[in-house]
Every structure is written in C-alpha cells, then in structure tokens.
C-alpha cells in the first residue's frame, strides 16, 4: 500500500493526472462513482477498534491544520471508496485546502495524496497533533510543520502524511 524509499521521505504516487484542482462543486460531483468511507465499510473487528479509539468520528473524514498556519483555517481530508463494490478494495485519499492567501468564500483545492485500486483492505484516516514522526524501519525522525494525517490499516500498518519544506511527505510508521 505504501511506497518505501530507504527511510527517506517520499511523495505519494498519483495514479492519474488529478493533482491540484479547484473544488468548484462537491466531492460527489468531482468523484461521482466514489463516497466517503463510513463505519459500515469496516470489518466488525476494525469497527470495534475504531469506535474504542475514536468514539463517534467517521473513519473516512478528518480535519486539521495540515498546511495552513492560520488559526482556525482548517483543511479537510477524505477517504473515498467506490459506491459500487469491487472485487478488490480500492480507495482514494483527498486533501481539501484553501488557495494560498485566499480564505473565506474562495474555492478549495483538491489534492490526491494516496490511492490504491488493489488494496488488501480499506484503511482509516485520522488527525494527529504529534509533530515528530518516526519511520518504522530506520527510526529516522521527521518534523511536521502542521498536523499529521494518519492513514492506518487497523492492526496492520500505518503511514503519516505531513507538510514539510513546502511539500507533502509520507513515511511508513508501523507495519
């Protein structure tokens, strides 16, 4: 699911040309065959784990100050799954941010952070305020400049996506 690069930070793979686009419509209009992951998409075990750790949060949606330094200027992360079930699990992780120096009624930008169309299972996403990230194999430490987006396959693996030096970095944090 996650790409490794000898302990060095890396950019997530983008399977198609959509990288940054203005979100002039809803996510449903931009991705009509996809929907935000809900509790019903998780196995019974994963659902129990999620509820015990995250109470009433949705496993496919979270907010945070991932890029923006402005207080109260939240960005949104969404984990999308196909509306129609496929033979193999598939997902897309999106980040919605405000255009630089434009807030309020200006359009959001949509960025694809990760996607997998042949996934062994559907991950969950959540926000971490911990800014020091440790890569699981090399124990190399990275410093995030904002909140961290955690992508986790419950009881399997997790990765941290974070903003650092004006770019997205992704690090495998457990396997």
The 8 nearest C-alpha neighbors of each residue, nearest first, counted from 0:
[[1, 118, 115, 2, 119, 114, 117, 113],
 [2, 0, 3, 171, 158, 11, 170, 169],
 [1, 3, 4, 0, 11, 9, 12, 171],
 [4, 2, 5, 1, 6, 171, 9, 170],
 [3, 5, 7, 6, 2, 9, 8, 170],
 [6, 4, 7, 3, 137, 8, 136, 9],
 [5, 7, 4, 137, 8, 134, 139, 3],
 [8, 6, 4, 5, 9, 170, 3, 139],
 [9, 7, 168, 170, 169, 6, 4, 10],
 [8, 10, 168, 169, 7, 11, 4, 170],
 [9, 11, 168, 167, 169, 12, 8, 166],
 [12, 10, 113, 112, 13, 9, 169, 2],
 [11, 13, 14, 113, 10, 114, 112, 2],
 [12, 14, 15, 11, 113, 111, 114, 16],
 [15, 13, 12, 16, 114, 17, 115, 113],
 [14, 16, 13, 17, 18, 12, 111, 114],
 [15, 17, 18, 14, 13, 19, 111, 20],
 [18, 16, 15, 19, 111, 20, 110, 13],
 [17, 19, 110, 111, 16, 20, 109, 13],
 [20, 18, 110, 109, 108, 17, 21, 111],
 [19, 21, 109, 108, 22, 18, 17, 110],
 [22, 20, 108, 23, 107, 106, 109, 19],
 [23, 21, 107, 24, 108, 106, 109, 20],
 [22, 24, 21, 106, 25, 107, 29, 20],
 [25, 23, 22, 28, 26, 29, 27, 21],
 [24, 26, 28, 27, 29, 22, 23, 30],
 [25, 27, 29, 28, 30, 24, 22, 31],
 [28, 26, 31, 30, 25, 29, 34, 33],
 [27, 29, 25, 31, 26, 30, 24, 23],
 [28, 30, 26, 27, 31, 25, 24, 22],
 [31, 29, 27, 33, 28, 32, 26, 34],
 [30, 32, 27, 28, 33, 29, 26, 34],
 [31, 33, 82, 30, 81, 34, 83, 27],
 [32, 34, 81, 82, 80, 30, 31, 79],
 [35, 33, 79, 80, 82, 81, 36, 27],
 [36, 34, 79, 59, 78, 80, 77, 37],
 [37, 35, 59, 79, 78, 80, 40, 58],
 [36, 38, 39, 40, 58, 57, 59, 35],
 [37, 39, 40, 41, 46, 58, 57, 36],
 [38, 40, 37, 41, 42, 46, 36, 43],
 [41, 39, 38, 37, 36, 42, 121, 46],
 [42, 40, 46, 39, 38, 45, 43, 121],
 [41, 43, 45, 44, 46, 40, 39, 38],
 [44, 42, 46, 45, 47, 41, 39, 48],
 [45, 43, 47, 46, 42, 48, 41, 49],
 [44, 46, 48, 42, 47, 43, 41, 49],
 [45, 47, 43, 49, 44, 41, 48, 42],
 [48, 46, 50, 44, 45, 49, 51, 43],
 [49, 47, 45, 51, 46, 50, 44, 52],
 [48, 50, 46, 52, 47, 51, 53, 45],
 [51, 49, 54, 47, 53, 52, 48, 46],
 [50, 52, 48, 49, 54, 53, 47, 46],
 [51, 53, 49, 50, 54, 48, 47, 56],
 [52, 54, 50, 56, 49, 51, 55, 57],
 [53, 55, 50, 56, 51, 52, 49, 57],
 [56, 54, 53, 57, 50, 49, 58, 51],
 [57, 55, 53, 54, 58, 50, 60, 61],
 [56, 58, 59, 60, 37, 55, 38, 61],
 [59, 57, 123, 124, 60, 37, 36, 56],
 [58, 60, 36, 78, 77, 57, 35, 124],
 [61, 59, 77, 57, 76, 58, 78, 124],
 [60, 62, 76, 125, 75, 126, 77, 124],
 [63, 61, 75, 74, 76, 73, 126, 60],
 [64, 62, 73, 74, 65, 146, 126, 75],
 [63, 65, 73, 146, 67, 66, 145, 74],
 [64, 66, 146, 145, 63, 67, 147, 162],
 [67, 65, 64, 145, 162, 68, 144, 74],
 [68, 66, 69, 64, 65, 72, 73, 145],
 [67, 69, 70, 66, 64, 145, 72, 65],
 [70, 68, 72, 67, 71, 64, 73, 66],
 [71, 69, 72, 68, 73, 67, 64, 63],
 [70, 72, 73, 69, 64, 68, 63, 67],
 [73, 71, 69, 70, 67, 74, 64, 68],
 [74, 72, 64, 63, 71, 62, 75, 67],
 [73, 75, 96, 63, 62, 95, 64, 65],
 [74, 76, 62, 95, 94, 61, 73, 77],
 [75, 77, 94, 61, 93, 60, 62, 95],
 [78, 76, 60, 93, 59, 92, 79, 35],
 [77, 79, 59, 92, 35, 91, 36, 60],
 [80, 78, 35, 91, 34, 90, 36, 33],
 [79, 81, 90, 33, 34, 36, 89, 35],
 [82, 80, 33, 83, 32, 34, 84, 79],
 [83, 81, 33, 32, 34, 84, 80, 31],
 [82, 84, 81, 85, 32, 33, 80, 34],
 [85, 83, 81, 82, 86, 88, 87, 80],
 [84, 86, 87, 88, 83, 81, 89, 82],
 [85, 87, 88, 84, 117, 89, 83, 116],
 [88, 86, 85, 117, 89, 118, 119, 116],
 [89, 87, 118, 120, 117, 119, 121, 85],
 [90, 88, 116, 115, 118, 117, 80, 87],
 [89, 91, 80, 79, 115, 114, 116, 78],
 [92, 90, 114, 79, 78, 113, 93, 115],
 [93, 91, 78, 113, 112, 77, 111, 114],
 [94, 92, 111, 77, 110, 76, 112, 91],
 [93, 95, 76, 110, 75, 109, 96, 77],
 [94, 96, 109, 75, 108, 74, 107, 76],
 [97, 95, 74, 108, 107, 94, 98, 109],
 [98, 96, 107, 108, 102, 99, 101, 106],
 [97, 99, 101, 107, 108, 100, 96, 106],
 [98, 100, 101, 97, 102, 67, 96, 108],
 [101, 99, 98, 102, 97, 67, 69, 105],
 [102, 100, 98, 99, 105, 97, 103, 104],
 [103, 101, 105, 97, 104, 100, 98, 99],
 [102, 104, 105, 101, 97, 106, 72, 107],
 [103, 105, 102, 106, 101, 107, 97, 98],
 [106, 104, 103, 102, 101, 107, 97, 98],
 [107, 105, 22, 21, 23, 104, 108, 97],
 [106, 108, 97, 22, 96, 21, 95, 98],
 [107, 109, 21, 96, 20, 95, 22, 97],
 [110, 108, 95, 19, 20, 94, 22, 21],
 [109, 111, 19, 18, 94, 93, 112, 95],
 [110, 112, 93, 18, 113, 92, 94, 109],
 [113, 111, 92, 93, 11, 110, 94, 114],
 [114, 112, 92, 11, 111, 91, 12, 13],
 [115, 113, 91, 90, 92, 116, 13, 112],
 [114, 116, 89, 90, 117, 118, 91, 0],
 [115, 117, 89, 118, 90, 114, 88, 87],
 [116, 118, 115, 87, 89, 88, 119, 0],
 [119, 117, 88, 120, 89, 115, 116, 87],
 [118, 120, 88, 117, 87, 121, 0, 89],
 [121, 119, 118, 88, 122, 152, 89, 87],
 [120, 122, 88, 123, 152, 90, 118, 89],
 [123, 121, 152, 151, 150, 120, 124, 153],
 [124, 122, 58, 151, 150, 59, 152, 121],
 [125, 123, 150, 149, 58, 59, 151, 60],
 [124, 126, 149, 61, 148, 127, 123, 150],
 [127, 125, 148, 147, 149, 61, 63, 146],
 [126, 128, 147, 129, 146, 148, 125, 149],
 [127, 129, 146, 130, 147, 126, 145, 63],
 [130, 128, 127, 131, 147, 146, 132, 143],
 [129, 131, 143, 142, 128, 132, 146, 147],
 [132, 130, 142, 141, 129, 143, 140, 133],
 [131, 133, 141, 140, 142, 130, 134, 143],
 [132, 134, 140, 138, 139, 135, 172, 141],
 [135, 133, 172, 138, 139, 171, 170, 136],
 [136, 134, 172, 173, 138, 137, 171, 133],
 [137, 135, 138, 134, 6, 139, 172, 171],
 [136, 138, 139, 6, 134, 135, 5, 133],
 [139, 137, 134, 133, 135, 136, 140, 6],
 [140, 138, 137, 134, 133, 141, 6, 135],
 [141, 139, 133, 132, 138, 134, 131, 142],
 [142, 140, 132, 131, 133, 143, 139, 134],
 [141, 143, 131, 130, 132, 144, 140, 163],
 [144, 142, 130, 145, 163, 161, 162, 131],
 [143, 145, 163, 162, 142, 130, 146, 161],
 [146, 144, 65, 143, 64, 66, 162, 147],
 [145, 147, 65, 128, 64, 63, 127, 130],
 [146, 148, 161, 127, 126, 160, 149, 65],
 [149, 147, 126, 160, 159, 125, 161, 127],
 [148, 150, 159, 125, 124, 158, 126, 147],
 [151, 149, 124, 158, 157, 123, 122, 159],
 [152, 150, 157, 122, 123, 153, 156, 149],
 [151, 153, 122, 156, 155, 157, 154, 123],
 [152, 154, 155, 151, 45, 156, 122, 123],
 [155, 153, 152, 156, 45, 151, 174, 157],
 [154, 156, 152, 153, 174, 157, 151, 173],
 [157, 155, 174, 173, 152, 151, 154, 153],
 [158, 156, 151, 173, 150, 172, 152, 171],
 [157, 159, 171, 172, 150, 170, 149, 151],
 [158, 160, 149, 170, 169, 148, 147, 150],
 [161, 159, 169, 148, 168, 147, 149, 158],
 [160, 162, 147, 168, 143, 167, 148, 159],
 [161, 163, 167, 166, 144, 143, 66, 168],
 [162, 164, 165, 143, 166, 144, 167, 161],
 [163, 165, 166, 162, 144, 167, 143, 168],
 [166, 164, 163, 162, 167, 66, 144, 168],
 [167, 165, 163, 164, 162, 168, 10, 161],
 [168, 166, 162, 161, 10, 163, 160, 169],
 [167, 169, 10, 161, 9, 8, 160, 162],
 [170, 168, 160, 159, 9, 8, 10, 11],
 [169, 171, 159, 158, 134, 172, 8, 168],
 [170, 172, 158, 134, 173, 135, 157, 159],
 [173, 171, 135, 134, 158, 157, 170, 133],
 [174, 172, 156, 157, 135, 171, 158, 134],
 [173, 156, 155, 157, 172, 135, 171, 154]]
